[in-house]
Amino acid sequence: MTETNDNPNGSRDEREAGVIEQFKQAVNGSEPEAAGQLLQSHPWLAARIDEPWFAFDAPAIVMSANRGNRDMVDVLLQHGADINAKSSWWAGGFGVLHHDHEGLSRYLVERGANVDAHAAAALGMLDILRKLVEEDPRVVNLPGPDGQVPLHFANTPEIIDFLLDHGADIDKRDIDHNGTPAQYAVNNPDKCRYLIERGARTDIFMACKLGDAGLVRRMLKEDPDALHAQVGKGEFTAAGGHIYAYLIGEAAKPLFLAERLGHEDITELMQPYSSAEQNFLLACMRAQTETVHDLLNDHPGMVQSLPPEEQSLIADAAWEHRADAVRLMLDVGFHPDARRNDRSMTALHGAAAQGDEEIVRMLMKHGASLNLLNAFGATPLNSCIWGSIHMQDSAGDYAAVAESLIEAGAKLPDRAAGSETVKKVLIRHGLSV
C-alpha cells in the first residue's frame, strides 16, 4: 500500500482524489487493513463510503459482498457503510444479498441486511417470501438486480412452486441480459429441468446443455432453422449481452456447442439439418482431414467464402488446445488472425492465454500478427502474462510462450508482470517489476 498523501502540494481535490484511488485499490485488492487505515485517517472518506466507485456502479460493501470477502465487509461496516446500500446499475441495482455466497449472506442478515423477495428466493427463506407476497402480491414479478425477478434467483423446487403458484411469469426476461429464469439456470441442470417440467419455454441451446437428444430432435422437426441460432443474434441478443454469452459463450452455435460438450449423439442428430459449411467447419474442429478435403473438392473456394465469424473457429480451436484442428485449418487456408469482430481475441491470443507453445509457434509460422489488440487492449503477449496468473493451465508453458513471442518481435509491455517464471523472462529482456 502506498502512502496516503501522494501529492501533498496538490489542491484539496487532487489530494482527495488520490486517497479515493487508494481506497479503491485496497477494496479491489482485498486489503481490509489498508482500507481500514484510510477510513480511519480520513473521516471525509468514511462519510462517502457508500459512493458508487466500483464496477457496475456499486458501493464498496456490495463489491466486497460480491467477492465473498467477509473481512472487508466487517471493516466497511465498522466505518459506517450502509448494509442495505445498492449499486446504481441502470438495469436494476444489486445489494449485499444478491450474490452467490450463502454463508456470507446469512451472516449479513444477522447484521441487519434487509431480505427482499429476490434474496429470500435465493436463500430459500420461504416464510419471509410468503410474508412479502401477502403484503404485496406483485413482488413475484418485481424487477430487481439486472431487472431479474425472484424466479431468476430461486434455487429450490419449493420456492419455484410457491412463486409460480402465486402468479410468477415463468418466462419473464430480465432487463440487462434478456434471459428467462430457465435460461439463467442453463448451467444448473436440476433447476433448469424443473422449470421445463413446470412449463418453461425451451430453446436449442438449452436442449444442448442438458444433453437432451429427444428435445433436440423434437425442436428440429418442428423448426429446422433452430439449428441456425447464434448467441448474439436474433432473440439471443440484449443490451448487456444475452445471458448465454456469459453462460455458454459469445457467438455460440448449437452444432458446435454440442460438439464442445461431447454430446456426440446430438451432434450426429444435427448434421443432416446442417449446411455444407457447417459440416465442413465441424470436420475442421474434429481434425477430420479426409472429410475436410472431400468437402473442399465438392465446394472449391469454401474457405475463402466463409465470413470472418466462421473462420474464427480457429480461435476456438486454439483456446481448446486442439492443435490438430488448428493445423488443419491453417493448411486449408483459414486466416491465422480470424476473429468474430475487431474486439475479439485471435487464435494467438487464445493459445497464449493457455500457455500452448505448440499452437503459438504454429500460428506464428503461418504469419499470425503479434501485436493485434483484443477487447481488453491486450496483445498476445499481454494475454500470456494474464493467463499465467488467471488461467494457470496445467498443460501450459507460459514462460516458453512469452519467450517465443518476444523472440518473434512482440512488443514488450511497460513492466514485468505475470507468474514468477514469466516475470523472469521479461526481466531477462530488460523490464523491471
C-alpha angles and dihedrals in degrees: 000000000000126000115284094233103059095157110028092167096050128097121279091256091052092049092049091047089054092052091048090052091051090050091051090049091050093051094043090045093050093240104147094172092055092046090050092050091052093048091047093049096045115045090182088060091053088051089057096042093121096055114130094246098139139073116307090014092290128156118236096261093054091047091050093046089050088058093046091240104156095173091057091045090054092050092050093048090048089058096048107272113163107246089206097050115127136201115260093227111161096234095048133312128259124223132197093275097051097084135083100260104104096176093052091044092056089048090052091050087056088051091055108273112157114242110222125186093270094052092043090054092048094047096044092242096155096167092056092043091050091052092049091050092048089053093047120004090195092074091083088074098029113134112235133157109013085353092291120150125223091267089065088060099041113115106177134059089237093059092041091051092048093051094045092046088054097052106276113160104240093205098041110146124218120238102238103041104021092230131146121222090258091051091049087052095051090115091045101069097184094054093040093051092046092053089050089052088053091053107272117162113255133209136194094261091053091050090051094049091050091048089232105158092176092057091046091051092049093048094049092049090052095042119008089184089068086085090067093061116124132188106248095032136083114342091357095072132098142168091258096031122279114283089246090064086068100034101037107014142278113281092002118170126202098241094051093040090057090048093049091049092051095243095147094169091056093045091053090046091055098047098081088055092048128098122243088256093054093048089048091052091047090052089050092052090049090048090234097163098181094049091047093053092045090054091047090052089054093043110031114195094023094132093051091049094053113108117238092258089060095045087052086079084092088066090053090050092050091050090052095050092246097153095167091052093048090049092050093048092050091048093054094048110271111157108251091220096048114142137160094251140345091279099050126100121260124228088261092056090051097046091046092050088054094045091238103160095178094058093039091056091044092053094046090050087058093050103265111175114253100202108038112131126231128210091287094051091254129143120214088264089054088050090053091051091048093045092051088064105029104029102030090181106199090217093052132097102203096175091055091048092050090049092049094049093048093047088052091055106267114166111256120236122239095262143007112273141148129064119350093259092050091047089055090055092050093046089051087057092055105270125132126217 
